[in-house]
Amino acid sequence: MTATPSLRRKTSRGSILADRAATVVLWGTGALVLLILGAIIVHFAIAAWGVVSPSFILSDPSDVALGGILPVLWNSIYILALTMVIAVPVGLLGGIYMSEYASDNAVTGAIRFAEEAISSVPSIVVGLFGLILFVDNFHQGFTALNGALALTFFNLPLMTRLSEQALRAVPQEERSASLALGATKWQTIRHVVVPLAIPGLITGVILTAGRVFGEAAVLLFTSGIGTPPHYNFANFDLFSPASPWSPFRPSTTLSVYIYKLQSEGLGSHVNQIIDGSAAILISMVLIFNLGARFIGRVLTRRLTAA
Amino acid sequence: MSTPTNAAVYAETAPPRLVVAQSAIADEFAARPADVKISTEKVSIMYGEKVAVRDVSLTVQERSILALIGPSGSGKSTFLRCFNRMNDLIPGAHVQGAVNLDGENIMDPDVSVVELRRRVGMVFQRPNPFPMSIYENVAYGPRRRGQNDRRKLDELVETSIKRAALWDEVKDDLKRKSGLALSGGQQQRLCIARVLATDPDVILMDEPASALDPVSTLRIEELMRELRQAYTIVIVTHNMQQAARVSDVTAFFTMADDRAGYLVEVGPTGQIFTRPNERLTEDYISGRFG
């Protein structure tokens, strides 16, 4: 028999301490995340001060002087666009299938397993696979398209999974409301489910795009590593290696370029170029994030209004 | 369980023209089957192995309000959802028996559920406007049917919202205001307008006022009485006063030991609430049940 515990007993002191500790730890974790991001931004902002200028962004690289990064920056954007053009629609369709059509069975279980497995394969292995498949097997050499395809292998599972989650998060009542009004299943998906899932889909696009921008290992073996030639933006010959529009040319991206300079770069300006490139890379990721969110808001408004 | 005949059901609910001898009413019914909008024959609904509704047969007269009442779990909402085949959406749900709409069995595999749901609209328990403008909410059904003519849509939206008694409150910001920015009661009337825009014959309402305050509830009930002049309405409600106030016919459901819901009795609302035939009904009505 135990007596009724008094309300004044000291046992609660332990829980008060635990409560305080939890608050401090959780707050600290959040602060740490912000601190890391802040530190990275501040470090490269200071390091790149005096390096980044319009001419740094808009001129060709140089092996001797303080060259620019125009071609590699262009290549990053180009490969990003190429990858997203493939990965976003395919990933969205896959997500729609997984969320709206597939029932839970062995096949969907296998698809989910594959999604997770591929997402956690080290990217250097994906790069090697691309090298063997495209470069060795199909004798295609290093091209922007090969890089984009290898990146798609790597990112499609993530895009599919995130699309599925975004679509599943749309409340069932919205689907019921639409179906009860005599809309077909596809009309319901097209006019209600997808528009309502756009914020989540945008998150998927941002995470996928972030990996593309930052990825170096996959691209080393597929789109190539080297100092790009001078690009003539008026050259629309898709088979010319000097045409920036051609998907069939070797194309070193910004992050691969940083890797190249860091590992083998010579010349007195190498460190400045690395800092400047890193600052630009971070800025691009941030700009892309904000831009994607803005586009998402506009899209939501468009799709739900017509 | 005793199932009253159609004549008994309609004797007290039909318009005044039917104030004649019982047998004459029965004769008139036999001669005028068009007055029956919906009839169900031995409808049973299963979720996998579990029987949710067992052997329900009843009829709904055109331009009348049928209220389905009964305790939670008696299968009345499940039964309601077989009128527009929303049970099709529930994995493992299975409906037996026949549900006839204008004499056509809607359970037939050839029936297009898309067409069916345009003729049998539904209003849900929780108001669920789409996160779109008021205008687009109402235009949703017609647009999915391919109606893109601006003038016709404008007209359709206006008449539907007017019929749902919402026009004066929203006419100034039809396209600017989101359906979600309205109050709960307004949202529910918007959902009714959205259904009216698809030009249905039958409107199903699944506890349409249970999430609303008393004033909004009253407005919905008034609206139902008005809509009754043009539409056949079936409503599920937990609120017995509501059933007594708005419906012409009341069906009382309960569940048996096997947990299956079944129909205890159906009859004119006045009779069900004053002198029901079944003891179970009387106990439920007077609050002596469970």
HADDOCK unambig.tbl for C-alpha pairs under 7 A between the chains (distance, minus, plus):
assign (segid A and resid 174 and name CA) (segid B and resid 130 and name CA) 6.89 0.50 0.50
assign (segid A and resid 180 and name CA) (segid B and resid 117 and name CA) 5.62 0.50 0.50
assign (segid A and resid 180 and name CA) (segid B and resid 121 and name CA) 6.38 0.50 0.50
assign (segid A and resid 180 and name CA) (segid B and resid 122 and name CA) 6.13 0.50 0.50
assign (segid A and resid 181 and name CA) (segid B and resid 117 and name CA) 6.00 0.50 0.50
assign (segid A and resid 181 and name CA) (segid B and resid 118 and name CA) 5.94 0.50 0.50
assign (segid A and resid 181 and name CA) (segid B and resid 121 and name CA) 6.31 0.50 0.50
assign (segid A and resid 181 and name CA) (segid B and resid 141 and name CA) 5.69 0.50 0.50
assign (segid A and resid 181 and name CA) (segid B and resid 195 and name CA) 6.53 0.50 0.50
assign (segid A and resid 182 and name CA) (segid B and resid 114 and name CA) 4.53 0.50 0.50
assign (segid A and resid 182 and name CA) (segid B and resid 115 and name CA) 6.40 0.50 0.50
assign (segid A and resid 182 and name CA) (segid B and resid 117 and name CA) 4.77 0.50 0.50
assign (segid A and resid 182 and name CA) (segid B and resid 118 and name CA) 4.91 0.50 0.50
assign (segid A and resid 182 and name CA) (segid B and resid 141 and name CA) 6.84 0.50 0.50
assign (segid A and resid 183 and name CA) (segid B and resid 114 and name CA) 6.35 0.50 0.50
assign (segid A and resid 183 and name CA) (segid B and resid 141 and name CA) 6.90 0.50 0.50
assign (segid A and resid 183 and name CA) (segid B and resid 144 and name CA) 6.02 0.50 0.50
assign (segid A and resid 184 and name CA) (segid B and resid 114 and name CA) 6.35 0.50 0.50
assign (segid A and resid 304 and name CA) (segid B and resid 132 and name CA) 5.49 0.50 0.50
assign (segid A and resid 305 and name CA) (segid B and resid 132 and name CA) 6.11 0.50 0.50
assign (segid A and resid 305 and name CA) (segid B and resid 133 and name CA) 6.83 0.50 0.50
assign (segid A and resid 305 and name CA) (segid B and resid 136 and name CA) 6.48 0.50 0.50
